[in-house]
Structures are given as structure tokens and as C-alpha cells.
């Protein structure tokens, strides 16, 4: 699967919005087809299922559903293809995949209720806004 993705490139420009959106659907299909090999490469079977990863990919694509400029969609599509290529070619380590796509960009859910009793409002706001 890694060798089939190496030759896959995003064309330079989409002619219109419909063509750009159809390329996004093709990218989603390609990403979903590569998920089983990604599960094998990074040994993710004990942590996540293929359907959970598929929904994560879909949510990443849906985050940009409001964009209506085909040039911006092409740029995001190029970034997505680069990310998928890096993942399939094993340019990332397992903890990168777990942190970005399994746990999520918000990080683990933290129980701050018992810790926040003696902290000022300024520090509470600082801690909430500076966790990546």
C-alpha cells in the first residue's frame, strides 16, 4: 500500500469548487483504504479500531467543510496527502499517531475539579488556554 501512495499526487489546480470537492472525496477514499495497513504498521489494534480512525479522518475533513475557495481546498488537500504519505511511509512514530489521531488534539480528558479549589481565576484561565 505504501508504494501505491507514493505515486499518488494532488493535481496543481482544480478548475472549480465541484472538482475540488470530488478530489476531497477521492482523498477520503484513499485514506480509508490505507487505514488497515496503518493499523498494521503502527500496531494500533490494541488501542483503536479502523472505524474509529475512519471517523477521525472524516472529522478532520469536516472541520474544513465551510471553505468555498477551490484554491484553499487544493492547498488543504495537498497537506492531507503529505500527512497521509508520511504516515504510510512510517515517517512518524507510534506516539505521534496516538497523540494526533487517537487521543486527539485536545489531549486526555483531565479531572481538574479537585485540583482547582485553591487556585486563582487567573491561573485557572492560564492552565485552560495553554494546554496543547
C-alpha positions, 0 to 999 in steps of 0.5 A: 500500500505504501508504494501505491501512495507514493505515486499518488499526487494532488493535481496543481489546480482544480478548475472549480469548487465541484472538482475540488470537492470530488478530489476531497472525496477521492482523498477520503477514499484513499485514506480509508483504504490505507487505514488497515495497513496503518493499523498494521504498521503502527500496531494500533489494534490494541488501542483503536479500531479502523472505524474509529480512525475512519471517523477521525479522518472524516472529522478532520475533513469536516472541520474544513467543510465551510471553505468555498475557495477551490484554491484553499481546498487544493492547498488543504488537500495537498497537506492531507496527502503529505500527512497521509504519505508520511504516515504510510511511509512510517515517517512518524512514530507510534506516539505521534499517531496516538497523540494526533489521531487517537487521543486527539488534539485536545489531549486526555480528558483531565479531572481538574475539579479537585485540583482547582479549589485553591487556585486563582481565576487567573491561573485557572484561565492560564492552565485552560488556554495553554494546554496543547 
